[in-house]
Structure formats: C-alpha cells, structure tokens
C-alpha cells in the first residue's frame, strides 16, 4: 500500500487535487501487483502507473472501450470494413456502417468476430470480450491469458476483468513479459539506465511517449 505522502503528491501533481477511493484502490492494487510479480524497481513501478494513468484517460481505474460509433466514425476508424471506398481521402460509410451505427453491442460483435480467439458474430464474443480494464484488453484469447495469471476464469466470467486486482495483474504481467508488442519493461528500464520515452513501445509504439515519460517521472518522484 502506498504512503499518504505519495498520494498527497500525485493528487496535487496529476489529479487536480482530488482522488476518489476507486482511484486509490486501483493505485494500491497496481503497486501490490508489481511487488507480487517481482517488478520491484521503483522506476519500473512508476512507468506501470504512468501507463495505467494514460490508458484510462487519467481516470486511473478500469474502464471499458467506448463503442458508440456513428456511421461516419465507423468508416473513419475501420475503413476496410465500413467505408464504401476504404482508401478514399474522405471516407463514406457503407450500408453496414449505417446499420450498426450507435449500437455498441452490435458493433463489437461485428468488428471483433473471428479474431483474437472470438467466435463468429452470432456468438456474442465481440461484446463479451470487448476492450476493458487498464489497458483495453480485447478478445477471448487475451482474456484467457490474463485469467490464467490472475487465477480467475475470465472466459467464463469476463466482467471480472474490471476488478482492480485483476486489471492490475493484466497490465503488470503484460508489461513485464511483453504481451502487447513483444517489448518488455526490462528492455528499457534496467541496471544500465532508464528510457521512459522508449518504454512506450511496450504498449503502443511512440504514441504520446514524451507525455507519459513526464508522468512516469512524477510517479517516480512521489514513490521515492
């Protein structure tokens, strides 16, 4: 469990002076999971915290993917599936996009069908295993892998991935072991030094790498 001084500092520096109990619970779950999984270097713990902070849009608690797309949003996001001419500069929604628009469950079941271990559209797996937790885990195979490490059958009970301890297990194990892109915490934060910007490759290339690096430094300073 983190100290009061730690929470006071990050509350002021990152959370606008306010921290709700669910955020405190998630942060404590992340720190506890790091220790449980032998992620003990405070620089690595700080980067895990910064990643969770970023991936949840600063909410710092498990979140779910917003799939309430308009037809135009579907065409722009997944043009190969939902645009009349996928490579056109201006994407025009096709008939399927118009049919699915503003129906999150139908969108998930269509978009994620027959991928990542999911069954077909009628199986409902797309919705059941939609993007959730602290790093938007998506797909039956990924839920299964997380469940194995957390000791919970997430294929049978997928909603449990939103529990802070289980969500923390997923992001910590994933960043430690390279589940997301193949890159791992030890590749960038080790005895030779720390590369917080490069660490973004663990999750998502270089997207917002500098911003997350700054947040990691803030978490590190609070931890130490």
GIHUDA-V505842 format. One record per pair of residues at least 4 apart in sequence whose C-alpha atoms are under 8 Angstrom apart, sorted by sequence separation. I is the first residue (numbers start at 0). J is the second residue. D is the distance in Angstrom with one decimal. If there is no record, write none. Layout:
i;j;d
I;J;D
I;J;D
//
This chain:
i;j;d
1;5;6.4
2;6;6.5
3;7;6.1
4;8;6.2
5;9;6.4
6;10;5.8
7;11;6.3
8;12;6.1
9;13;5.3
10;14;4.7
11;15;5.7
12;16;7.6
14;18;6.5
18;22;6.3
19;23;6.5
20;24;6.1
21;25;6.2
22;26;6.2
23;27;6.2
24;28;6.1
25;29;6.2
26;30;6.3
27;31;6.0
28;32;6.0
29;33;6.1
30;34;6.5
31;35;6.2
32;36;6.0
33;37;6.1
34;38;5.6
39;43;7.3
40;44;6.3
41;45;5.9
42;46;6.4
43;47;6.3
44;48;6.3
45;49;6.1
46;50;6.0
47;51;6.3
48;52;6.1
49;53;6.2
50;54;6.0
51;55;6.1
52;56;6.4
53;57;5.7
55;59;5.7
68;72;5.3
69;73;6.2
70;74;6.3
71;75;6.1
72;76;6.0
73;77;5.7
74;78;4.7
77;81;6.0
78;82;4.6
81;85;7.7
86;90;7.8
92;96;5.6
93;97;6.5
94;98;6.2
95;99;6.2
96;100;5.9
99;103;8.0
102;106;6.1
103;107;6.1
104;108;6.2
105;109;6.1
106;110;5.8
107;111;5.7
108;112;5.7
111;115;7.8
113;117;5.1
114;118;7.5
118;122;5.6
119;123;7.6
120;124;7.4
123;127;6.3
124;128;5.7
125;129;5.7
131;135;4.4
132;136;6.4
137;141;6.3
138;142;6.3
139;143;6.1
140;144;6.3
141;145;6.2
142;146;6.1
143;147;6.3
144;148;6.7
145;149;6.1
146;150;5.7
147;151;6.5
152;156;6.0
153;157;4.4
161;165;7.1
162;166;6.0
163;167;5.9
164;168;6.2
165;169;6.4
166;170;6.5
167;171;6.0
168;172;5.9
169;173;5.8
170;174;6.0
171;175;6.0
172;176;5.9
173;177;5.6
174;178;6.7
177;181;4.3
178;182;7.9
182;186;6.7
183;187;7.4
184;188;5.9
185;189;5.4
188;192;6.0
189;193;6.4
194;198;6.1
195;199;7.1
199;203;6.0
200;204;4.2
207;211;6.3
208;212;6.1
209;213;6.4
210;214;6.4
211;215;6.1
212;216;6.4
213;217;6.4
214;218;6.3
215;219;6.0
216;220;6.1
217;221;6.3
218;222;6.1
219;223;6.2
1;6;7.2
9;14;6.6
10;15;6.3
11;16;4.6
18;23;6.8
33;38;4.7
34;39;5.6
38;43;6.9
39;44;6.9
52;57;4.8
55;60;6.8
68;73;5.9
73;78;7.2
77;82;7.5
78;83;8.0
80;85;7.8
85;90;6.7
92;97;6.7
107;112;7.9
112;117;5.8
113;118;5.1
118;123;7.6
119;124;7.5
120;125;7.2
124;129;7.9
130;135;4.4
131;136;5.3
136;141;6.5
137;142;7.0
146;151;4.8
147;152;7.2
151;156;8.0
152;157;7.8
153;158;7.5
160;165;5.7
161;166;6.0
173;178;4.7
174;179;7.4
176;181;7.7
177;182;4.8
187;192;7.6
188;193;4.4
199;204;5.9
200;205;6.1
10;16;4.9
11;17;7.6
33;39;6.5
38;44;6.8
52;58;6.7
55;61;7.0
74;80;7.5
78;84;7.6
79;85;5.0
84;90;6.8
99;105;6.2
100;106;7.5
111;117;7.1
112;118;5.9
113;119;5.2
118;124;6.0
130;136;4.9
131;137;6.8
136;142;6.9
146;152;5.3
153;159;6.7
159;165;7.3
160;166;5.6
172;178;7.9
173;179;6.4
176;182;7.9
177;183;4.6
187;193;5.8
188;194;6.1
199;205;5.7
10;17;5.8
52;59;5.1
55;62;6.3
74;81;4.6
75;82;7.5
78;85;4.7
83;90;7.2
84;91;7.1
99;106;5.8
112;119;4.8
113;120;7.5
117;124;5.4
118;125;7.9
129;136;7.4
130;137;4.3
146;153;5.1
153;160;6.9
176;183;5.7
177;184;7.8
187;194;5.2
188;195;7.5
199;206;7.2
10;18;6.1
51;59;6.3
73;81;5.9
74;82;4.6
78;86;7.5
82;90;5.7
83;91;5.6
112;120;5.0
117;125;6.6
129;137;5.0
130;138;7.6
145;153;7.5
146;154;7.7
174;182;7.7
175;183;5.3
176;184;7.8
187;195;7.1
197;205;7.4
199;207;8.0
73;82;7.8
82;91;5.3
83;92;5.9
111;120;7.8
128;137;5.7
129;138;6.3
143;152;7.1
174;183;5.5
175;184;5.3
196;205;7.6
199;208;5.5
82;92;4.6
83;93;4.8
128;138;5.0
143;153;5.8
174;184;5.9
175;185;7.2
187;197;6.5
188;198;7.7
198;208;7.8
33;44;6.6
74;85;8.0
81;92;5.8
82;93;5.1
108;119;7.9
109;120;5.4
117;128;8.0
128;139;5.6
142;153;5.7
143;154;5.7
187;198;5.6
197;208;7.3
78;90;7.0
81;93;5.5
108;120;5.0
112;124;7.1
142;154;6.3
186;198;7.9
196;208;4.9
199;211;7.8
81;94;7.9
108;121;7.4
111;124;7.7
112;125;5.7
125;138;7.0
195;208;7.8
196;209;5.6
30;44;7.0
81;95;6.4
82;96;7.5
108;122;7.9
111;125;4.8
124;138;7.7
128;142;7.0
184;198;6.9
75;90;6.1
81;96;5.2
108;123;5.6
110;125;7.1
124;139;7.2
139;154;6.5
142;157;7.2
183;198;7.9
196;211;7.4
74;90;5.9
108;124;6.4
109;125;7.0
149;165;6.0
195;211;7.9
196;212;5.4
74;91;6.5
108;125;4.0
184;201;7.1
195;212;5.0
29;47;7.9
74;92;5.1
107;125;4.8
108;126;5.4
111;129;7.9
142;160;7.8
182;200;6.3
183;201;5.7
29;48;7.2
71;90;7.5
73;92;7.3
74;93;7.5
107;126;5.0
146;165;8.0
149;168;6.1
182;201;4.6
71;91;7.0
145;165;8.0
148;168;7.2
149;169;7.6
180;200;7.1
181;201;7.0
182;202;7.9
195;215;7.3
71;92;5.6
104;125;8.0
105;126;7.7
117;138;6.1
148;169;7.8
180;201;5.8
26;48;7.3
70;92;5.7
74;96;6.8
104;126;5.5
107;129;6.6
115;137;7.7
116;138;6.3
117;139;5.4
179;201;6.5
180;202;6.2
73;96;6.1
115;138;4.9
116;139;5.2
117;140;7.5
145;168;7.4
179;202;5.7
180;203;7.4
114;138;7.2
115;139;6.2
116;140;5.0
145;169;5.4
148;172;7.9
177;201;6.7
71;96;7.6
115;140;5.6
1;27;6.2
70;96;4.8
115;141;7.3
0;27;5.2
69;96;7.9
70;97;5.0
73;100;7.6
111;138;7.4
174;201;6.3
0;28;8.0
69;97;7.9
70;98;8.0
132;160;6.0
174;202;7.6
1;30;7.4
70;99;7.3
128;157;6.7
131;160;7.1
132;161;5.2
0;30;6.9
70;100;4.9
127;157;6.7
131;161;6.8
132;162;7.9
0;31;6.7
69;100;4.8
70;101;7.8
68;100;5.8
69;101;5.5
26;59;7.4
67;100;7.4
68;101;5.3
133;166;5.8
25;59;6.8
67;101;4.9
68;102;7.6
132;166;5.2
133;167;7.1
25;60;5.7
66;101;7.9
67;102;6.2
68;103;7.2
22;58;7.2
25;61;7.9
66;102;7.8
67;103;4.9
134;170;6.4
22;59;5.4
66;103;4.8
133;170;6.7
22;60;5.5
65;103;7.7
66;104;7.8
21;60;6.6
66;106;6.9
66;107;7.1
14;57;7.7
64;129;7.0
63;129;7.7
64;130;5.0
63;130;5.8
64;131;5.9
63;131;4.1
62;131;5.6
63;132;6.4
61;131;6.9
62;132;5.3
61;132;4.2
62;133;6.5
64;135;6.8
60;132;7.7
61;133;4.9
63;135;6.9
60;133;6.7
62;135;7.7
59;133;7.7
55;133;6.1
54;133;6.4
55;134;7.4
54;134;5.8
54;135;7.7
51;133;5.6
51;134;6.8
62;161;7.2
61;161;5.4
61;162;7.2
61;163;6.6
60;163;7.0
61;166;6.7
51;170;7.8
47;170;7.6
47;171;6.8
47;174;7.6
32;164;7.5
28;163;6.2
29;164;7.4
32;167;6.3
36;171;7.6
28;164;5.3
32;168;6.0
36;172;7.1
38;175;7.5
25;163;5.2
29;167;5.0
33;171;6.2
24;163;7.2
25;164;7.4
28;167;6.1
29;168;7.6
32;171;6.9
43;184;6.7
25;167;7.5
29;171;7.4
43;188;6.3
42;188;7.0
46;195;7.3
42;193;7.6
53;211;6.8
50;211;6.7
49;211;6.0
49;212;7.7
49;214;5.5
50;215;8.0
46;212;7.6
49;215;4.9
48;215;7.1
46;215;4.9
49;218;7.0
45;215;5.1
48;218;7.1
45;216;7.1
46;218;7.8
42;215;7.9
45;218;5.1
46;219;8.0
45;219;5.0
44;219;7.8
42;219;6.0
45;222;7.5
41;219;6.5
41;222;7.0
41;223;7.6
13;214;7.9
12;217;7.4
9;217;7.3
9;218;6.8
9;221;6.6
8;221;6.0
6;221;7.8
5;221;5.0
4;221;7.6
5;222;6.0
//
